[in-house]
Structure formats: C-alpha cells, structure tokens
Amino acid sequence: MAKIEVGKVSEIPEGKMKSVTVGDNRILVANVEGSLHAMRAICHHEGGPLDEGELDHNQIICPWHGAIWDVTTGKTIWFPMKLEPEPIYPVMVEGETVFVEA
C-alpha cells in the first residue's frame, strides 16, 4: 500500500469531504464529527461518483441512484438491492497534512 497525500486538515472541515485520484481509483476522505474516514469514491452499483454526493453525518448519498453508504464502514445503509461494501482506507494526519494508505 502507498501513502497518498489528500491535502490539509483545514481543507476538510467537519461535515465535508475531499477526494483524491489514485491510478484508476478515486478515494474520498470525509470529516465525520471531527474524525477523518476514507472510502472508495466510486459506487458499486453503476460507478456513480460518491465524492459528488451529499454527506450527512456518516452517510454519503450517491448522486446517481440514491444508494446510501456509511463512510465509516464502507457498507450500504440503503438500496433496493444488495451491494458489496466499498473499500475503506486508513487515514493518517501528520502535522496539518492528511494522507490515506491505498
């Protein structure tokens, strides 16, 4: 796994998220009540851009078809069909810089 720089802590305030592209993958980092969590930013359903969806506490709503994901676990909270969990990634903060291990 590689350590990928996402940005500064100040760029991801509480209730917001930021994404980074790693090869063919996009990863989002969300600030949930002061804790940073990272998961894949591409919805398993049809490839929707989760990082363009709405973040509500720990829930991300896919902008394409409304699947709701838990950013802290990568698991589906709601969708009419079963979806596999999205991968989650460790988040590290060094000084003011946020990294994900992917």
Wavefront OBJ file of the C-alpha trace (Angstrom):
o trace
v 0.000 0.000 0.000
v 1.147 3.532 -0.772
v 0.761 6.652 1.356
v -1.203 9.212 -0.697
v -1.447 12.891 0.226
v -5.029 14.185 0.245
v -4.479 17.743 1.436
v -4.517 19.850 4.579
v -6.753 19.171 7.580
v -8.235 22.660 7.130
v -9.451 21.664 3.632
v -11.763 19.014 5.108
v -13.883 20.744 7.769
v -16.478 18.836 9.769
v -19.344 17.650 7.553
v -17.312 17.992 4.344
v -15.259 15.665 2.149
v -12.422 15.819 -0.329
v -11.309 13.259 -2.916
v -8.059 12.186 -4.479
v -7.414 10.086 -7.595
v -5.042 7.137 -7.250
v -4.465 5.420 -10.609
v -7.907 4.231 -11.786
v -9.435 4.709 -8.346
v -10.870 7.715 -6.531
v -10.854 7.864 -2.751
v -12.873 10.277 -0.647
v -11.974 11.479 2.822
v -14.881 12.678 4.947
v -14.830 14.552 8.239
v -17.471 12.954 10.482
v -17.757 14.793 13.799
v -14.046 15.627 13.759
v -12.832 12.154 12.684
v -11.483 11.549 9.187
v -12.648 8.445 7.298
v -11.722 7.278 3.794
v -13.520 5.003 1.341
v -13.614 4.366 -2.388
v -15.468 7.207 -4.130
v -16.982 5.059 -6.900
v -20.370 3.450 -6.216
v -20.510 -0.331 -6.782
v -23.982 -0.029 -8.358
v -23.106 1.712 -11.637
v -19.945 3.667 -10.923
v -21.578 6.811 -9.556
v -19.233 9.486 -8.164
v -19.790 9.235 -4.410
v -17.459 12.193 -3.849
v -20.035 14.326 -5.705
v -22.850 13.064 -3.484
v -24.288 14.511 -0.306
v -22.606 13.860 3.045
v -24.990 13.759 6.029
v -23.128 12.838 9.231
v -21.607 9.424 8.383
v -23.845 8.832 5.347
v -22.977 9.528 1.730
v -25.825 9.564 -0.786
v -24.860 8.543 -4.313
v -25.910 11.311 -6.721
v -26.841 8.857 -9.486
v -29.317 6.418 -7.905
v -29.594 7.326 -4.219
v -27.664 4.456 -2.629
v -26.711 5.427 0.919
v -23.298 4.382 2.231
v -21.709 4.546 5.684
v -18.362 6.288 5.142
v -17.010 4.863 8.417
v -17.526 1.207 7.389
v -17.980 1.261 3.593
v -21.253 -0.672 3.991
v -24.548 0.061 2.276
v -27.157 1.600 4.571
v -29.954 1.641 1.980
v -30.511 0.497 -1.579
v -33.225 -1.706 -3.153
v -30.667 -4.407 -3.989
v -27.707 -5.823 -2.056
v -24.429 -4.050 -2.793
v -20.987 -5.177 -1.699
v -19.224 -2.837 0.747
v -16.942 -0.185 -0.666
v -13.294 -0.486 0.385
v -12.225 1.715 3.281
v -8.703 3.015 3.814
v -6.617 4.061 6.820
v -6.299 7.826 7.280
v -3.218 9.420 8.829
v -2.600 13.019 9.838
v 0.978 14.221 10.018
v 1.192 17.800 11.203
v -1.501 19.501 9.119
v -1.350 17.059 6.186
v -3.896 14.271 5.589
v -2.818 11.000 3.963
v -4.636 7.789 3.035
v -2.984 4.410 2.730
v -4.163 2.831 -0.509
l 1 2 3 4 5 6 7 8 9 10 11 12 13 14 15 16 17 18 19 20 21 22 23 24 25 26 27 28 29 30 31 32 33 34 35 36 37 38 39 40 41 42 43 44 45 46 47 48 49 50 51 52 53 54 55 56 57 58 59 60 61 62 63 64 65 66 67 68 69 70 71 72 73 74 75 76 77 78 79 80 81 82 83 84 85 86 87 88 89 90 91 92 93 94 95 96 97 98 99 100 101 102
